[in-house]
């Protein structure tokens, strides 16, 4: 696979500490910020073909192609992430056609793949930030992206898009910087995090917090909280995969001989499959980063993040800027339910914002956007081409 794909490498943008600290929405600050990002395609002469992608919860800046280079020197850039997470959707002649579009994706602020995050060295102490790394919000991610676009000298995006948590960022970017984008694409996303999702995310926070190695987030010299992070991943993973697809995947696996806890022995393929997912995840992700991202997801409200009093006030900016929204629902989604996209579309309709709502029929649940590009590609392709 690797030798058939374009090889990419990380790029970096750094703020100048002489210009003052980076102020964050929740009151924290950072002395400076480094952003790891990748690009594909060629920016055209009038810079009108740029497409910005925000990644999902555990994604990264490596959208497509092959990249063996660890942008963060953390040891987390495992072979699993060398292949782009959306290579079946982004590339020459694909749904987002890099023969026509200039595509950009950055690792989130608070991330663990090269962008400044809790595992990064704090220049003021010479040690990893750990517990001192501040809370981040979705609007902080939008502000980071705006700084990156300024650095790349791109005045207006043809489109901003994202799946899952990335869709929250895309919506917030359009609300905060309406004159910097023409089209907004939200895939399996929503307008405000539901109580159910907040509870599921809180379970994951508790799983990590209660790992004996967590140490309040200051664990980089004492052993990582792998058990807590693995449990958090297992809690989330069961919402990403539809139960029918879950059964099909699990039945392909066999119970491993080492699937034994201190007392309990794993007894079936389903338990073994989930344990495998958790063990695999901790090799490529940082627990503090996971906490920062699910924390920002848990608190998400598009109007609040966009500094608006009401949804109507927020989306009036999109109407005035002439945005076109493309909103995807997945009918088998147990993570961000179709009702959540319906709420977003309802607000768009009330604000008289041009939009198209597409329901994807799939048996693969939330993961459909990763696995079935053919269900999304035509709509995205036509929007980017016609607009």
Secondary structure, DSSP 8 states (H G I E B T S, - for coil): -GGGS-B---EEEE--GGG--EE-TTS-EES--EEEEEEES---TTS--EEEEE--TT--S--SSB----SSSSS---GGGTB-TTTTTEETTSSEETTT-EEEEE--TT-SSSSS-TTSEETTTTEE-GGGS----HHHHHHHHHHHHHHHT---EEEEEEETHHHHHHHHHHHH-GGGEEEEEEES--SB--HHHHHHHHHHHHHHHTSTT-GGG--TTT---HHHHHHHHHHHHHHHS-HHHHHHHHHTS---TT-B-SS-B--SHHHHHHHHHHHHHHTT--HHHHHHHHHHHHT-BHHHHTT-SSHHHHHHHHHHHT-EEEEEEETT-SSS-HHHHHHHHHHHHHTT-EEEEEEE--SSGGGHHHH-GGGTHHHHHHHHHH-
